[in-house]
Amino acid sequence: MITPGIKDSDFIRGQVPMTKEEVRALSICKLRLSENPVVYDIGSGTGSVAVEIARLCKSGRVYAVETKPEACQLIKQNIQKFGLENVRLVEGMAPAALEGLEPATHAFVGGSKGQFKEILASLLKKNPRMRVVVNAVSLESISNIQSVLKDFAIENYECVQLAVSRSEKAGSYHLMKAENPVFIFSFDLSGAADGEKA
C-alpha cells in the first residue's frame, strides 16, 4: 500500500484514544511530507499516525512522543506488529521530551496536555521552518490553538473541520453513525529561532 489508510481494526488499541482512519489520512495529507522526513508525532496515543507515516516514508524517521504508560506499551506493540524500524518511541511529555531529538521537518500534534504554546515554541527552536498539523476535538482545545497561533509567525495557515459518518447495521437496515467532528489545523512555521512575535 502506498497511501495512508490502515484499517482502525488492524491496530492494537486497548482503551487509549486513537486518531481514526479518515482523520489520519487527511492529517497526513496536510503534513505534505517530503521524501526523507523527520517527523514528531506528539501525543502519539496508539501510534497510529506514526505507523502510517513510517510505512509511507521508509527512509524517514518518526519519533512517537507519549507520556501515558499504557499508550507507550501499545505504541511498542504496534511498531512490532507492522515491522517498523524507523519509528522510535520517546516516553515523556512534550516539550521536555523533545530535548535531545534531532530537529524535525514535520510535526503532528494529536495531544498537548495543555502545553500547546510551549510545544510550539520548542518546535520553532528546533526548526523555524517546520510544517505542523494539529488535531483538536474539544471547544477548549480549538480556542486555545487559535489563541496561541496569534503569537507566532506562521504562513500557509488552514483549518478544516472533518465530520465523518460510518454505516452501521441495525436489523435489516444500515444507519449512518457520526463520529466526533475533528478540527485539523495546518501551517508552516515562518519565524526566527527565538520564536514568538514581538
Backbone as JSON, one array per atom type, in Angstrom:
{
  "sequence": "MITPGIKDSDFIRGQVPMTKEEVRALSICKLRLSENPVVYDIGSGTGSVAVEIARLCKSGRVYAVETKPEACQLIKQNIQKFGLENVRLVEGMAPAALEGLEPATHAFVGGSKGQFKEILASLLKKNPRMRVVVNAVSLESISNIQSVLKDFAIENYECVQLAVSRSEKAGSYHLMKAENPVFIFSFDLSGAADGEKA",
  "N": [[0.84, -1.2, 0.0], [0.6, 2.21, -0.89], [-0.53, 4.47, -0.01], [-1.89, 6.32, 2.81], [-4.08, 4.65, 5.11], [-4.55, 2.44, 6.75], [-6.65, 0.07, 8.25], [-8.66, 0.85, 11.09], [-9.19, -1.27, 12.77], [-6.99, -2.86, 12.49], [-5.03, -2.0, 14.17], [-3.5, -2.43, 17.37], [-5.22, -1.55, 20.15], [-6.49, -1.21, 22.79], [-7.65, 0.75, 25.54], [-6.96, 3.26, 24.81], [-7.27, 6.5, 23.36], [-7.57, 6.98, 19.81], [-6.44, 8.34, 16.73], [-8.65, 8.37, 14.17], [-9.18, 6.48, 11.09], [-9.96, 8.03, 8.68], [-9.41, 10.6, 9.55], [-6.7, 10.39, 10.14], [-5.71, 9.99, 7.53], [-6.3, 12.44, 6.18], [-4.96, 14.25, 7.86], [-2.29, 13.45, 7.57], [-2.0, 13.94, 4.86], [-2.18, 16.75, 4.94], [0.22, 17.3, 6.16], [2.08, 17.29, 4.16], [4.37, 15.68, 3.4], [7.88, 15.25, 2.89], [10.41, 13.5, 0.95], [12.31, 12.26, 2.63], [11.53, 12.56, 5.5], [11.81, 13.91, 8.86], [9.91, 13.25, 11.52], [7.9, 14.37, 14.2], [5.55, 12.82, 16.23], [3.43, 13.95, 18.31], [1.92, 13.31, 21.38], [1.13, 10.67, 20.89], [-0.54, 8.48, 21.38], [-1.96, 5.53, 20.4], [-0.07, 5.25, 18.5], [-0.86, 5.3, 15.88], [-0.74, 7.3, 13.85], [2.02, 7.71, 13.65], [2.81, 5.15, 12.79], [1.5, 4.96, 10.27], [2.83, 7.03, 8.87], [5.5, 6.17, 8.99], [5.36, 3.84, 7.46], [4.74, 4.9, 4.97], [6.94, 6.53, 4.43], [9.64, 5.16, 4.19], [12.34, 5.69, 4.32], [12.42, 7.75, 6.03], [12.37, 9.18, 9.4], [10.63, 8.65, 12.38], [9.4, 9.96, 15.37], [7.66, 8.9, 18.04], [6.0, 10.45, 20.46], [5.02, 10.15, 23.71], [3.3, 10.15, 26.86], [1.69, 8.57, 28.56], [1.79, 5.49, 30.28], [0.3, 3.13, 29.48], [-0.36, 3.76, 26.84], [2.19, 3.97, 25.74], [3.03, 1.3, 25.8], [1.24, 0.22, 23.94], [2.05, 1.57, 21.63], [4.61, 0.45, 21.29], [3.84, -2.19, 20.77], [2.38, -1.88, 18.39], [4.34, -0.87, 16.67], [5.97, -3.11, 16.54], [4.14, -4.98, 15.49], [3.7, -4.02, 12.87], [6.21, -4.2, 11.88], [8.22, -2.15, 11.87], [11.16, -0.26, 11.59], [11.87, 2.32, 11.61], [10.63, 3.92, 13.45], [10.73, 5.52, 16.53], [10.03, 5.23, 19.91], [9.42, 7.77, 22.21], [9.36, 8.27, 25.46], [7.63, 10.36, 27.55], [6.65, 13.75, 28.4], [5.86, 16.25, 26.09], [6.86, 19.71, 26.0], [9.34, 18.88, 27.02], [10.2, 16.28, 26.47], [11.14, 16.43, 23.92], [13.67, 17.39, 23.94], [16.99, 16.86, 22.98], [16.35, 15.34, 20.77], [16.8, 14.94, 17.24], [16.41, 17.73, 14.97], [13.14, 18.21, 13.66], [11.45, 17.91, 10.49], [8.78, 17.94, 10.13], [5.81, 18.07, 12.11], [3.29, 16.43, 13.94], [0.63, 17.11, 16.01], [-1.23, 15.49, 18.16], [-2.14, 15.55, 20.69], [-1.72, 17.72, 23.45], [-1.73, 18.15, 26.17], [-2.4, 20.6, 27.37], [-0.17, 22.1, 26.9], [0.33, 23.46, 24.54], [1.32, 25.98, 23.59], [3.92, 26.01, 24.66], [4.95, 23.75, 23.44], [4.87, 24.5, 20.73], [6.66, 26.64, 20.75], [8.99, 25.24, 21.34], [9.21, 23.59, 19.07], [9.68, 25.53, 17.17], [12.22, 26.43, 17.89], [13.65, 24.15, 17.3], [13.37, 23.91, 14.52], [12.82, 26.52, 12.59], [11.33, 26.57, 10.26], [9.42, 24.59, 10.08], [6.86, 22.23, 9.14], [3.6, 21.93, 10.38], [0.92, 20.09, 11.8], [-2.09, 20.06, 13.55], [-4.46, 18.42, 15.55], [-7.75, 18.8, 16.86], [-10.49, 18.34, 19.1], [-12.17, 19.11, 21.25], [-13.97, 22.09, 22.26], [-12.54, 23.77, 23.92], [-9.87, 23.13, 23.36], [-9.72, 23.88, 20.66], [-10.17, 26.65, 20.83], [-7.95, 27.38, 22.38], [-5.8, 26.71, 20.67], [-6.23, 28.46, 18.49], [-5.88, 30.9, 19.8], [-3.2, 30.74, 20.7], [-1.8, 30.57, 18.28], [-1.9, 33.14, 17.28], [0.24, 34.42, 18.42], [2.49, 33.59, 17.14], [4.72, 33.51, 14.31], [3.46, 32.43, 11.41], [2.7, 30.75, 8.29], [0.76, 29.9, 5.35], [-1.55, 28.98, 6.57], [-4.27, 26.91, 7.5], [-7.5, 25.72, 8.32], [-9.47, 22.95, 8.77], [-12.59, 21.43, 9.15], [-13.51, 18.21, 9.87], [-16.04, 15.94, 9.45], [-17.1, 12.81, 9.97], [-19.12, 10.08, 9.05], [-20.14, 6.73, 9.6], [-21.51, 3.76, 8.18], [-23.74, 1.63, 9.93], [-24.98, -1.46, 10.87], [-28.38, -2.03, 11.55], [-30.56, -4.16, 12.46], [-32.31, -5.09, 9.64], [-31.55, -2.89, 8.29], [-29.3, -0.18, 7.39], [-27.73, 2.32, 9.16], [-26.4, 5.65, 9.39], [-23.76, 6.4, 11.46], [-22.47, 8.96, 13.35], [-19.16, 10.17, 13.84], [-17.15, 12.0, 16.25], [-16.78, 15.43, 15.32], [-13.75, 16.7, 13.93], [-11.23, 19.14, 14.16], [-8.76, 20.18, 11.98], [-5.83, 21.71, 12.01], [-3.41, 23.28, 10.01], [-0.16, 24.44, 9.12], [2.78, 26.4, 8.28], [5.68, 26.99, 10.13], [7.2, 30.15, 10.34], [9.06, 31.73, 11.54], [11.83, 33.29, 13.33], [14.46, 31.61, 15.17], [14.18, 32.37, 17.81], [11.55, 32.56, 18.24], [8.54, 33.73, 19.18], [6.21, 36.28, 18.04], [7.05, 39.73, 18.14]],
  "CA": [[0.0, 0.0, 0.0], [1.42, 3.42, -0.98], [-1.31, 5.59, 0.53], [-2.36, 6.03, 4.16], [-5.4, 4.03, 5.1], [-4.62, 1.2, 7.52], [-7.93, -0.02, 8.94], [-8.59, 1.06, 12.53], [-9.22, -2.58, 13.44], [-5.67, -3.5, 12.36], [-4.17, -1.52, 15.25], [-3.7, -2.84, 18.76], [-5.73, -0.27, 20.65], [-6.79, -1.09, 24.21], [-8.58, 1.81, 25.9], [-6.31, 4.54, 24.51], [-7.86, 7.18, 22.2], [-6.8, 6.81, 18.58], [-6.82, 9.12, 15.57], [-9.35, 7.43, 13.29], [-8.62, 6.27, 9.74], [-10.15, 9.15, 7.76], [-8.72, 11.77, 10.11], [-5.27, 10.14, 9.9], [-5.38, 10.18, 6.11], [-6.3, 13.86, 5.85], [-3.91, 14.9, 8.64], [-1.01, 13.13, 6.93], [-2.02, 14.71, 3.61], [-1.9, 18.16, 5.26], [1.63, 17.43, 6.55], [2.87, 17.48, 2.94], [5.63, 15.04, 3.73], [8.95, 15.2, 1.91], [10.83, 12.14, 0.68], [13.04, 11.72, 3.77], [11.19, 13.46, 6.59], [11.97, 13.6, 10.28], [8.58, 13.63, 11.99], [7.48, 14.17, 15.59], [4.13, 12.55, 16.47], [3.34, 14.37, 19.72], [0.66, 12.8, 21.9], [1.02, 9.63, 19.87], [-1.63, 7.55, 21.68], [-1.65, 4.15, 19.99], [0.98, 5.29, 17.48], [-1.44, 5.07, 14.55], [-0.21, 8.28, 12.89], [3.44, 7.39, 13.48], [2.89, 3.92, 11.99], [1.13, 5.29, 8.89], [3.9, 7.84, 8.26], [6.69, 5.33, 8.86], [5.14, 2.91, 6.34], [4.77, 5.68, 3.73], [8.26, 7.14, 4.25], [10.51, 4.13, 4.75], [13.67, 6.25, 4.58], [12.28, 8.82, 7.01], [12.45, 8.8, 10.8], [9.46, 9.11, 13.1], [9.51, 9.91, 16.82], [6.34, 8.85, 18.67], [6.18, 11.04, 21.79], [3.83, 9.83, 24.51], [3.59, 10.14, 28.29], [0.9, 7.58, 29.29], [2.42, 4.16, 30.2], [-0.49, 2.19, 28.69], [-0.21, 4.13, 25.43], [3.56, 3.62, 25.33], [3.04, -0.14, 25.53], [0.53, 0.0, 22.68], [2.92, 2.04, 20.54], [5.63, -0.59, 21.09], [3.2, -3.35, 20.15], [2.03, -1.56, 17.0], [5.61, -0.8, 15.92], [6.38, -4.5, 16.31], [3.16, -5.63, 14.61], [3.87, -3.6, 11.49], [7.59, -4.46, 11.5], [8.83, -0.87, 11.52], [12.44, 0.04, 12.23], [12.12, 3.76, 11.52], [9.86, 4.62, 14.48], [11.32, 5.45, 17.87], [9.17, 5.7, 20.99], [10.02, 8.69, 23.17], [8.46, 8.29, 26.61], [7.72, 11.6, 28.29], [5.72, 14.79, 28.0], [6.38, 17.38, 25.33], [8.04, 19.79, 25.14], [10.58, 18.39, 27.63], [10.61, 15.02, 25.83], [11.75, 16.72, 22.61], [15.07, 17.74, 24.14], [17.93, 15.81, 22.58], [15.97, 14.75, 19.49], [17.22, 15.69, 16.06], [15.35, 18.64, 14.51], [12.15, 17.62, 12.77], [10.97, 18.67, 9.33], [7.33, 17.95, 10.25], [5.29, 17.66, 13.42], [1.86, 16.22, 14.11], [0.27, 17.23, 17.43], [-2.53, 14.88, 18.4], [-2.49, 15.89, 22.07], [-0.68, 18.61, 24.0], [-1.86, 18.23, 27.64], [-2.43, 22.0, 27.79], [1.16, 22.69, 26.71], [0.49, 23.73, 23.11], [2.19, 27.13, 23.36], [5.29, 25.6, 24.96], [5.36, 22.8, 22.39], [5.11, 25.25, 19.5], [7.92, 27.38, 20.94], [10.07, 24.26, 21.25], [9.33, 23.21, 17.67], [10.27, 26.67, 16.47], [13.65, 26.42, 18.18], [14.22, 23.0, 16.6], [13.39, 24.19, 13.08], [11.89, 27.64, 12.39], [10.59, 26.42, 9.0], [8.78, 23.29, 10.18], [5.45, 22.05, 8.79], [2.91, 21.45, 11.58], [-0.51, 19.78, 11.75], [-2.63, 19.89, 14.9], [-5.85, 17.97, 15.61], [-8.48, 19.19, 18.08], [-11.88, 17.91, 19.15], [-12.93, 19.89, 22.23], [-14.05, 23.53, 22.02], [-11.47, 24.4, 24.67], [-8.62, 22.95, 22.61], [-9.81, 24.69, 19.45], [-9.99, 28.04, 21.24], [-6.56, 27.55, 22.82], [-4.93, 26.67, 19.49], [-6.39, 29.71, 17.75], [-5.29, 31.97, 20.61], [-1.74, 30.6, 20.71], [-1.24, 30.82, 16.94], [-1.79, 34.59, 17.07], [1.52, 34.88, 18.96], [3.6, 33.0, 16.38], [4.8, 33.8, 12.88], [3.15, 31.24, 10.62], [2.18, 31.01, 6.97], [0.03, 28.78, 4.75], [-2.48, 28.51, 7.59], [-5.55, 26.36, 7.06], [-8.25, 24.96, 9.31], [-10.5, 22.14, 8.14], [-13.4, 20.61, 10.04], [-13.84, 16.93, 9.24], [-17.12, 15.22, 10.13], [-17.19, 11.5, 9.31], [-20.16, 9.15, 9.49], [-19.95, 5.38, 9.08], [-22.73, 2.96, 8.21], [-23.79, 0.63, 10.99], [-26.16, -2.31, 10.65], [-29.43, -2.01, 12.58], [-31.54, -5.1, 11.93], [-32.16, -5.25, 8.19], [-31.21, -1.58, 7.74], [-28.0, 0.41, 7.7], [-27.84, 3.71, 9.56], [-25.13, 6.35, 9.45], [-23.4, 6.79, 12.83], [-21.5, 10.05, 13.26], [-18.01, 10.29, 14.73], [-16.96, 13.38, 16.69], [-16.1, 16.3, 14.36], [-12.35, 16.99, 14.26], [-10.64, 20.3, 13.5], [-7.39, 19.92, 11.57], [-5.09, 22.94, 11.74], [-2.13, 23.05, 9.35], [0.56, 25.69, 8.86], [4.25, 26.36, 8.28], [6.35, 27.97, 10.98], [7.96, 31.06, 9.49], [9.71, 32.67, 12.43], [13.22, 33.09, 13.7], [14.62, 30.58, 16.19], [13.8, 32.83, 19.14], [10.17, 32.18, 18.4], [7.25, 34.37, 19.07], [6.15, 37.62, 17.51], [7.38, 40.8, 19.09]],
  "C": [[0.88, 1.25, 0.0], [0.64, 4.66, -0.59], [-1.62, 5.29, 1.99], [-3.72, 5.38, 4.09], [-5.42, 2.67, 5.75], [-5.96, 1.19, 8.26], [-7.72, 0.16, 10.45], [-8.48, -0.27, 13.27], [-7.88, -3.31, 13.35], [-4.72, -3.09, 13.48], [-4.52, -2.19, 16.57], [-4.05, -1.58, 19.52], [-5.93, -0.19, 22.15], [-7.82, -0.01, 24.45], [-8.04, 3.2, 25.58], [-6.98, 5.19, 23.29], [-6.95, 7.06, 20.98], [-7.33, 7.75, 17.5], [-7.4, 8.17, 14.53], [-8.86, 7.52, 11.84], [-8.75, 7.48, 8.81], [-9.44, 10.4, 8.23], [-7.21, 11.62, 9.93], [-4.89, 10.48, 8.47], [-5.31, 11.65, 5.75], [-5.19, 14.6, 6.59], [-2.54, 14.67, 8.0], [-0.9, 13.86, 5.59], [-1.62, 16.16, 3.87], [-0.45, 18.36, 5.72], [2.53, 17.69, 5.35], [4.28, 16.94, 3.12], [6.61, 15.09, 2.56], [9.42, 13.75, 1.79], [11.52, 11.49, 1.89], [12.76, 12.56, 5.02], [11.68, 12.97, 7.95], [10.71, 14.15, 10.95], [8.45, 13.37, 13.49], [5.98, 13.9, 15.58], [3.91, 12.77, 17.96], [1.94, 14.05, 20.26], [0.24, 11.64, 21.03], [-0.1, 8.63, 20.13], [-1.27, 6.11, 21.36], [-0.5, 4.09, 18.99], [0.45, 5.15, 16.07], [-0.9, 6.03, 13.5], [1.26, 7.99, 12.6], [3.63, 6.17, 12.58], [2.57, 4.21, 10.53], [2.26, 6.04, 8.19], [5.14, 6.99, 8.02], [6.57, 4.35, 7.7], [5.2, 3.65, 5.0], [6.18, 6.16, 3.39], [9.31, 6.22, 4.87], [11.92, 4.64, 5.03], [13.61, 7.44, 5.54], [12.42, 8.28, 8.42], [11.29, 9.45, 11.54], [9.67, 8.92, 14.59], [8.1, 9.98, 17.41], [6.49, 9.27, 20.12], [4.89, 10.84, 22.59], [4.21, 9.71, 25.98], [2.84, 9.05, 29.07], [1.53, 6.18, 29.15], [1.64, 3.15, 29.35], [-0.34, 2.47, 27.2], [1.18, 3.77, 24.92], [3.68, 2.14, 25.01], [2.35, -0.46, 24.22], [1.36, 0.44, 21.49], [3.99, 0.99, 20.23], [5.04, -1.8, 20.36], [2.85, -3.09, 18.68], [3.28, -1.41, 16.12], [6.06, -2.21, 15.56], [5.44, -5.19, 15.33], [3.39, -5.29, 13.15], [5.33, -3.68, 11.03], [8.36, -3.22, 11.1], [10.12, -0.63, 12.3], [12.74, 1.54, 12.23], [11.22, 4.58, 12.44], [10.55, 4.43, 15.82], [10.32, 6.01, 18.88], [9.97, 6.59, 21.93], [9.03, 8.84, 24.32], [8.68, 9.56, 27.42], [6.75, 12.61, 27.73], [6.43, 15.89, 27.23], [5.99, 18.68, 26.05], [9.32, 19.2, 25.72], [11.11, 17.15, 26.92], [11.28, 15.24, 24.48], [13.23, 17.07, 22.73], [15.96, 16.57, 23.73], [17.56, 15.12, 21.28], [16.52, 15.59, 18.34], [16.09, 16.61, 15.61], [14.42, 17.94, 13.52], [11.89, 18.52, 11.57], [9.46, 18.86, 9.42], [6.94, 17.54, 11.66], [3.78, 17.51, 13.36], [1.57, 16.26, 15.61], [-1.15, 16.7, 17.6], [-3.04, 15.15, 19.8], [-1.36, 16.69, 22.69], [-0.74, 18.75, 25.51], [-1.82, 19.67, 28.14], [-1.12, 22.73, 27.58], [1.4, 23.12, 25.26], [1.44, 24.9, 22.84], [3.65, 26.76, 23.59], [5.82, 24.63, 23.9], [5.71, 23.55, 21.11], [6.41, 26.06, 19.59], [9.12, 26.45, 20.82], [10.3, 23.81, 19.81], [10.02, 24.3, 16.87], [11.78, 26.74, 16.67], [14.35, 25.28, 17.45], [14.4, 23.29, 15.11], [12.38, 25.3, 12.8], [11.12, 27.59, 11.08], [9.84, 25.09, 8.95], [7.32, 23.32, 9.71], [4.75, 21.39, 9.97], [1.44, 21.2, 11.28], [-0.97, 19.48, 13.17], [-4.09, 19.46, 14.81], [-6.48, 18.41, 16.92], [-9.93, 18.75, 17.97], [-12.7, 18.81, 20.07], [-12.9, 21.39, 21.88], [-12.92, 24.27, 22.73], [-10.14, 24.3, 23.93], [-8.6, 23.82, 21.35], [-9.54, 26.15, 19.77], [-8.54, 28.31, 21.64], [-5.61, 27.59, 21.63], [-5.01, 27.99, 18.73], [-5.75, 30.88, 18.48], [-3.77, 31.93, 20.56], [-1.14, 30.97, 19.35], [-1.09, 32.3, 16.64], [-0.43, 35.12, 17.52], [2.72, 34.38, 18.17], [3.54, 33.42, 14.91], [4.58, 32.51, 12.11], [2.68, 31.68, 9.23], [1.51, 29.75, 6.45], [-0.93, 28.13, 5.76], [-3.77, 28.01, 6.96], [-6.19, 25.64, 8.23], [-9.39, 24.26, 8.6], [-11.27, 21.4, 9.23], [-13.8, 19.36, 9.27], [-14.9, 16.23, 10.07], [-17.37, 13.93, 9.35], [-18.35, 10.72, 9.91], [-19.91, 7.8, 8.84], [-21.27, 4.61, 9.16], [-22.62, 1.88, 9.28], [-25.09, -0.16, 10.83], [-27.1, -2.23, 11.85], [-30.57, -2.88, 12.07], [-31.3, -5.33, 10.45], [-31.78, -3.95, 7.49], [-29.76, -1.22, 8.07], [-28.2, 1.88, 8.0], [-26.45, 4.33, 9.61], [-24.88, 6.82, 10.89], [-22.26, 7.8, 12.76], [-20.38, 9.89, 14.28], [-17.92, 11.75, 15.2], [-16.3, 14.21, 15.58], [-14.68, 16.61, 14.85], [-11.91, 18.22, 13.48], [-9.17, 19.99, 13.23], [-6.75, 21.24, 11.18], [-3.77, 22.58, 11.06], [-1.49, 24.38, 9.0], [2.06, 25.41, 8.8], [4.75, 27.39, 9.29], [7.2, 28.86, 10.08], [8.7, 32.1, 10.31], [11.18, 32.39, 12.62], [13.27, 32.1, 14.87], [14.22, 31.05, 17.57], [12.28, 32.87, 19.31], [9.09, 33.18, 18.13], [7.35, 35.77, 18.46], [6.52, 38.62, 18.58], [6.11, 41.44, 19.59]]
}
